[in-house]
Amino acid sequence: MTALAYLALGKAVGVPPFMLAISVPKALKEAVAAARTGVVRLDAPATAENLLRSLKA
């Protein structure tokens, strides 16, 4: 099997969970941005305290 074939197999397994993991912080950041004006900074980890801090900033 060629290296290209292995790359194609890896994408079928690795990309969907990776994209799902990225979507949660992105959605939280967009929710904070919708609730307030200005630049949004969301620190990791996205705990309830950090989300409230982002809303108040």
Protein Blocks (a to p, Z undefined) as FASTA:
>chain_A
ZZklmmmmmmmmmmmmmmmmmmmmmmmmmmmmmmpgcjddddddddfklmmmmmmZZ
